[in-house]
Amino acid sequence: MRFKDKVVLVTGGAQGLGKAICEKFAGEGATVVVADINETTAKATAAEIEEKYKVTAQGINMDVTDDFAVHTTMEEIEDTYGGLEVLIANAGILKAREITQFPVSEWRQVIEVNLIGYMICAKHACQIMQKRKSGSIIQINSKSGKKGSFRNSAYAASKFGGIGLTQSLALEMAEFGVRVNAVCPGNLLDGTLWQDSLFKQYAQTQGLTVEEVRKKYMDQVPLGRGCSYDDVTSVVAFLASDEASYMTGQAINITGGQEMR
Ligand SMILES: NC(=O)c1ccc[n+]([C@@H]2O[C@H](COP(=O)([O-])OP(=O)(O)OC[C@H]3O[C@@H](n4cnc5c(N)ncnc54)[C@H](O)[C@@H]3O)[C@@H](O)[C@H]2O)c1
């Protein structure tokens, strides 16, 4: 119960990895705020978590790209729960296209959600955490934040930027006792993003069948399997806990060794 009575905000927490992160913290006693543009699913996820883990969970509508909405949400969290100990900047989107065919509006949208959305959420969380002289911010980055991604330039650019932002915030917030880190997961092949859209997008942009895409990405992993939600949530919880009190400005690979290939 490392997070008993701590307040944790997870952006993009309604489904997928974000939901798994919400459950991990709830399982260790945290009060969890599930923030997502998909309000209906965010509320359903929060209700499910309250029922399953007997903790307080709140589902709210929040677009990470909307500075005013994020500011208001953070103020409400502070008023309602008395503070914010952990921010998980998880909301992210992916649009894969060849650069010659990439509409600038779509490229910009990926940067807007994945990079600027992270900045906006971190900014307002830092305002609360700075006052209270403690806190932990963790960005859900990607292995594509350290290595280019084939026909997937917007996503890789947004995630590379996220590591620069993480390191810079870590430097700026260190004197206030606020730690800022990122995790870089490999391919969550059985998760929502791959199942709902990535297999199709990569098959199309790479001229492969869905089965060939799965084989291609499995073959890149020395440990021989895709990344699971549990692989990621255990590292996220460790980084947010006092056990990681000497870690800041890091971007931890959770890839089964994929970056070595
Ligand atoms: N799936 C993977 O293989 C993988 C690998 C590495 C990193 N990641 C990262 O993990 C994070 C979660 O991805 P996922 O696989 O669970 O994807 P997902 O698409 O299943 O979930 C993303 C969630 O973010 C929400 N969201 C999207 N735009 C938003 C916005 N503007 N404001 C608030 N919420 C918004 C969506 O509604 C959704 O609930 C992302 O940052 C992604 O880049 C995923």
The ligand as a MOL file (V3000), in Angstrom:
LIG
                    3D

  0  0  0     0  0            999 V3000
M  V30 BEGIN CTAB
M  V30 COUNTS 44 48 0 0 0
M  V30 BEGIN ATOM
M  V30 1 N 0.4100 0.9070 -27.1030 0
M  V30 2 C 1.7170 0.8390 -27.1840 0
M  V30 3 O 2.3050 -0.0910 -27.7490 0
M  V30 4 C 2.5460 1.9260 -26.5480 0
M  V30 5 C 3.9400 1.7810 -26.5130 0
M  V30 6 C 4.7060 2.7780 -25.9370 0
M  V30 7 C 4.0940 3.8960 -25.4150 0
M  V30 8 N 2.7440 4.0200 -25.4620 0 CHG=1
M  V30 9 C 2.1360 5.2270 -24.8950 0
M  V30 10 O 1.2280 4.8620 -23.8770 0
M  V30 11 C 0.2190 5.8690 -23.7360 0
M  V30 12 C -1.1650 5.2220 -23.6950 0
M  V30 13 O -1.3790 4.5410 -24.9060 0
M  V30 14 P -2.4420 3.3560 -25.0860 0
M  V30 15 O -1.7290 2.2980 -25.8120 0
M  V30 16 O -3.1050 3.0300 -23.8040 0 CHG=-1
M  V30 17 O -3.4500 4.1000 -26.1040 0
M  V30 18 P -5.0400 4.2060 -26.1480 0
M  V30 19 O -5.3550 4.8500 -27.4470 0
M  V30 20 O -5.6680 2.8920 -25.8160 0
M  V30 21 O -5.3940 5.2040 -24.9470 0
M  V30 22 C -5.1180 6.5770 -24.9990 0
M  V30 23 C -6.1300 7.3080 -24.1280 0
M  V30 24 O -5.8110 8.7050 -24.2060 0
M  V30 25 C -7.0090 9.4400 -24.3890 0
M  V30 26 N -6.7040 10.7100 -25.0510 0
M  V30 27 C -6.3710 10.9170 -26.3540 0
M  V30 28 N -6.2130 12.2290 -26.5940 0
M  V30 29 C -6.4520 12.8720 -25.4080 0
M  V30 30 C -6.4570 14.2340 -25.0120 0
M  V30 31 N -6.2170 15.2170 -25.8850 0
M  V30 32 N -6.7320 14.5230 -23.7090 0
M  V30 33 C -7.0230 13.5460 -22.8230 0
M  V30 34 N -7.0550 12.2350 -23.1440 0
M  V30 35 C -6.7680 11.9080 -24.4210 0
M  V30 36 C -7.9050 8.5270 -25.2320 0
M  V30 37 O -9.2590 8.8860 -25.1330 0
M  V30 38 C -7.5850 7.1620 -24.5970 0
M  V30 39 O -8.4300 6.8830 -23.5150 0
M  V30 40 C 0.4380 6.8320 -24.9120 0
M  V30 41 O 1.1520 7.9760 -24.4730 0
M  V30 42 C 1.3010 6.0280 -25.8800 0
M  V30 43 O 2.0900 6.8440 -26.6930 0
M  V30 44 C 1.9460 3.0600 -26.0030 0
M  V30 END ATOM
M  V30 BEGIN BOND
M  V30 1 1 1 2
M  V30 2 2 2 3
M  V30 3 1 2 4
M  V30 4 1 4 5
M  V30 5 2 4 44
M  V30 6 2 5 6
M  V30 7 1 6 7
M  V30 8 2 7 8
M  V30 9 1 8 9
M  V30 10 1 8 44
M  V30 11 1 9 10
M  V30 12 1 9 42
M  V30 13 1 10 11
M  V30 14 1 11 12
M  V30 15 1 11 40
M  V30 16 1 12 13
M  V30 17 1 13 14
M  V30 18 2 14 15
M  V30 19 1 14 16
M  V30 20 1 14 17
M  V30 21 1 17 18
M  V30 22 2 18 19
M  V30 23 1 18 20
M  V30 24 1 18 21
M  V30 25 1 21 22
M  V30 26 1 22 23
M  V30 27 1 23 24
M  V30 28 1 23 38
M  V30 29 1 24 25
M  V30 30 1 25 26
M  V30 31 1 25 36
M  V30 32 1 26 27
M  V30 33 1 26 35
M  V30 34 2 27 28
M  V30 35 1 28 29
M  V30 36 1 29 30
M  V30 37 2 29 35
M  V30 38 1 30 31
M  V30 39 2 30 32
M  V30 40 1 32 33
M  V30 41 2 33 34
M  V30 42 1 34 35
M  V30 43 1 36 37
M  V30 44 1 36 38
M  V30 45 1 38 39
M  V30 46 1 40 41
M  V30 47 1 40 42
M  V30 48 1 42 43
M  V30 END BOND
M  V30 END CTAB
M  END
